[in-house]
Amino acid sequence: MSIFDIIAVLVTLAALIGYVNHRWLKLEPTVGLLMISLASSLGIMVLHWAFPQLEIVTSMRGMLGDIDFNQALMHGMLGFLLFAGALHVDLEYFVRAKGTIASLATVGLLMSTFLVGWLSWLVFNALGLEISFLACLVFGSLISPTDPIAVMGTLKTLNAPKDLEANIAGESLFNDGVAVVIFTGLVALLSAKMGHAGGHGGHGEMGASQLAIFFLREAGGGALLGLVSGYFIYRLMLSIDDYTVEVMLSLALVMGSYAVAWALHVSGPIAVVVAGILIGNRGRNFAMSPKVADYLEKFWELLDEMLNAILFMLIGIEVLVISFTSRSVLAGMIIIVIVLAARFISVYVPIAVIGVKSKFPRGVVRILTWAGLRGGISVALALSMPPGPEKNLILTSTYMVVLFSIVVQGMTIKKVLRKFL
């Protein structure tokens, strides 16, 4: 299928599924899209089992095989989705929560990576599923970050306190950049161990010092690029008052800064988040008339909703290309509990340390634990792993954690908030 055909199919399916959900099911948009597309995929598999002469599963798998999920998300949709989310971050509350956000996105993420990696290694081996400890650490690094796309979509409907919303949104917007750096370094080590020359992304084998330098370059360079590019576009917006040009400038900011970040080997996600926060606060307050601000917000809200619909529909139909076994499914069910426990510990420790000097709402650890949704980024990273016997096992576990996170946690987070706030 051509790229146009694939996009046409995805947009058409997303629109139809969105209509069915809005008209009859009335679930949260992301949850509804995921559940309907997943149910449709399972229905196609049952139909294929009952009527093997039909080639519908083969056709769907062929279409999915033409889609590079990792490329489509990490180097396509992600920049737009992160920028759209960052536009709505209130800088005042964000700065107030900067210590908590930084600690959760770094120390908390590293703790979760190790805990998930170690405990999942024990589970896999106890079930007779051979996998290396290093591969389990890779799994820990890709499943630990909370997904900004899933989280921001859920936050829109929560009406949570501003301080708490800043913590949840800020962590989710920044920890994926940190996670990608850790994931890249660990995959480079795994690739070297498996004999894949050059490792993931061509970085080769990394030691601790090389990984630290790589992290500083990626994260620091991405933040600096976001500030510079965001300020440049802000100055251009300041000199005009035309909503069509200013919306186009915001598009150029996202696409241009992401492309430059990729060329300079710095973090594109962090760059667009920083630029989005700058435009959404200083840009909206000083460089836009109310008319321009309204058009800009509506444009990015529409783009955000459309890309979200396609992304979560893709997650639902990806089940067609994953090979499940009884032992891998059992391991995945146990690992769901492990991921939640690791999330609780990795939130509790930083909050307990910071809480010595700062006051947090009642139940903040349990709220942040349950609000830490996993989504498309984890699936995309799992799909980007180098070929090997361990990849399908990691992909199966990742998929099960993501499904549980979006469906169960996403549908019950409101009840958790009402209980503690």
Secondary structure in CASP SS format (residue, H / E / C, confidence):
PFRMAT SS
TARGET T0000
AUTHOR 0000-0000-0000
METHOD secondary structure of the structure
MODEL  1
M C 1.00
S C 1.00
I H 1.00
F H 1.00
D H 1.00
I H 1.00
I H 1.00
A H 1.00
V H 1.00
L H 1.00
V H 1.00
T H 1.00
L H 1.00
A H 1.00
A H 1.00
L H 1.00
I H 1.00
G H 1.00
Y H 1.00
V H 1.00
N H 1.00
H H 1.00
R H 1.00
W H 1.00
L H 1.00
K C 1.00
L C 1.00
E C 1.00
P H 1.00
T H 1.00
V H 1.00
G H 1.00
L H 1.00
L H 1.00
M H 1.00
I H 1.00
S H 1.00
L H 1.00
A H 1.00
S H 1.00
S H 1.00
L H 1.00
G H 1.00
I H 1.00
M H 1.00
V H 1.00
L H 1.00
H H 1.00
W H 1.00
A H 1.00
F C 1.00
P C 1.00
Q C 1.00
L C 1.00
E C 1.00
I H 1.00
V H 1.00
T H 1.00
S H 1.00
M H 1.00
R H 1.00
G H 1.00
M H 1.00
L H 1.00
G H 1.00
D C 1.00
I C 1.00
D C 1.00
F H 1.00
N H 1.00
Q H 1.00
A H 1.00
L H 1.00
M H 1.00
H H 1.00
G H 1.00
M H 1.00
L H 1.00
G H 1.00
F H 1.00
L H 1.00
L H 1.00
F H 1.00
A H 1.00
G H 1.00
A H 1.00
L C 1.00
H C 1.00
V C 1.00
D C 1.00
L H 1.00
E H 1.00
Y H 1.00
F H 1.00
V H 1.00
R H 1.00
A C 1.00
K H 1.00
G H 1.00
T H 1.00
I H 1.00
A H 1.00
S H 1.00
L H 1.00
A H 1.00
T H 1.00
V H 1.00
G H 1.00
L H 1.00
L H 1.00
M H 1.00
S H 1.00
T H 1.00
F H 1.00
L H 1.00
V H 1.00
G H 1.00
W H 1.00
L H 1.00
S H 1.00
W H 1.00
L H 1.00
V H 1.00
F H 1.00
N H 1.00
A H 1.00
L C 1.00
G C 1.00
L C 1.00
E C 1.00
I C 1.00
S C 1.00
F H 1.00
L H 1.00
A H 1.00
C H 1.00
L H 1.00
V H 1.00
F H 1.00
G H 1.00
S H 1.00
L H 1.00
I H 1.00
S C 1.00
P C 1.00
T C 1.00
D C 1.00
P H 1.00
I H 1.00
A H 1.00
V H 1.00
M H 1.00
G H 1.00
T H 1.00
L H 1.00
K C 1.00
T C 1.00
L C 1.00
N C 1.00
A C 1.00
P C 1.00
K H 1.00
D H 1.00
L H 1.00
E H 1.00
A H 1.00
N H 1.00
I H 1.00
A H 1.00
G H 1.00
E H 1.00
S H 1.00
L H 1.00
F H 1.00
N H 1.00
D H 1.00
G H 1.00
V H 1.00
A H 1.00
V H 1.00
V H 1.00
I H 1.00
F H 1.00
T H 1.00
G H 1.00
L H 1.00
V H 1.00
A H 1.00
L H 1.00
L H 1.00
S H 1.00
A H 1.00
K H 1.00
M H 1.00
G C 1.00
H C 1.00
A C 1.00
G C 1.00
G C 1.00
H H 1.00
G H 1.00
G H 1.00
H C 1.00
G C 1.00
E C 1.00
M C 1.00
G C 1.00
A H 1.00
S H 1.00
Q H 1.00
L H 1.00
A H 1.00
I H 1.00
F H 1.00
F H 1.00
L H 1.00
R H 1.00
E H 1.00
A H 1.00
G H 1.00
G H 1.00
G H 1.00
A H 1.00
L H 1.00
L H 1.00
G H 1.00
L H 1.00
V H 1.00
S H 1.00
G H 1.00
Y H 1.00
F H 1.00
I H 1.00
Y H 1.00
R H 1.00
L H 1.00
M H 1.00
L H 1.00
S C 1.00
I C 1.00
D C 1.00
D C 1.00
Y H 1.00
T H 1.00
V H 1.00
E H 1.00
V H 1.00
M H 1.00
L H 1.00
S H 1.00
L H 1.00
A H 1.00
L H 1.00
V H 1.00
M H 1.00
G H 1.00
S H 1.00
Y H 1.00
A H 1.00
V H 1.00
A H 1.00
W H 1.00
A H 1.00
L H 1.00
H C 1.00
V C 1.00
S C 1.00
G H 1.00
P H 1.00
I H 1.00
A H 1.00
V H 1.00
V H 1.00
V H 1.00
A H 1.00
G H 1.00
I H 1.00
L H 1.00
I H 1.00
G H 1.00
N H 1.00
R H 1.00
G H 1.00
R H 1.00
N H 1.00
F H 1.00
A H 1.00
M C 1.00
S C 1.00
P H 1.00
K H 1.00
V H 1.00
A H 1.00
D H 1.00
Y H 1.00
L H 1.00
E H 1.00
K H 1.00
F H 1.00
W H 1.00
E H 1.00
L H 1.00
L H 1.00
D H 1.00
E H 1.00
M H 1.00
L H 1.00
N H 1.00
A H 1.00
I H 1.00
L H 1.00
F H 1.00
M H 1.00
L H 1.00
I H 1.00
G H 1.00
I H 1.00
E H 1.00
V H 1.00
L H 1.00
V H 1.00
I C 1.00
S C 1.00
F C 1.00
T C 1.00
S H 1.00
R H 1.00
S H 1.00
V H 1.00
L H 1.00
A H 1.00
G H 1.00
M H 1.00
I H 1.00
I H 1.00
I H 1.00
V H 1.00
I H 1.00
V H 1.00
L H 1.00
A H 1.00
A H 1.00
R H 1.00
F H 1.00
I H 1.00
S H 1.00
V H 1.00
Y H 1.00
V H 1.00
P H 1.00
I H 1.00
A H 1.00
V H 1.00
I H 1.00
G C 1.00
V C 1.00
K C 1.00
S C 1.00
K C 1.00
F C 1.00
P C 1.00
R C 1.00
G C 1.00
V H 1.00
V H 1.00
R H 1.00
I H 1.00
L H 1.00
T H 1.00
W H 1.00
A C 1.00
G C 1.00
L C 1.00
R C 1.00
G C 1.00
G H 1.00
I H 1.00
S H 1.00
V H 1.00
A H 1.00
L H 1.00
A H 1.00
L H 1.00
S C 1.00
M C 1.00
P C 1.00
P C 1.00
G C 1.00
P C 1.00
E C 1.00
K H 1.00
N H 1.00
L H 1.00
I H 1.00
L H 1.00
T H 1.00
S H 1.00
T H 1.00
Y H 1.00
M H 1.00
V H 1.00
V H 1.00
L H 1.00
F H 1.00
S H 1.00
I H 1.00
V H 1.00
V H 1.00
Q H 1.00
G H 1.00
M H 1.00
T H 1.00
I H 1.00
K H 1.00
K H 1.00
V H 1.00
L H 1.00
R H 1.00
K H 1.00
F H 1.00
L C 1.00
END
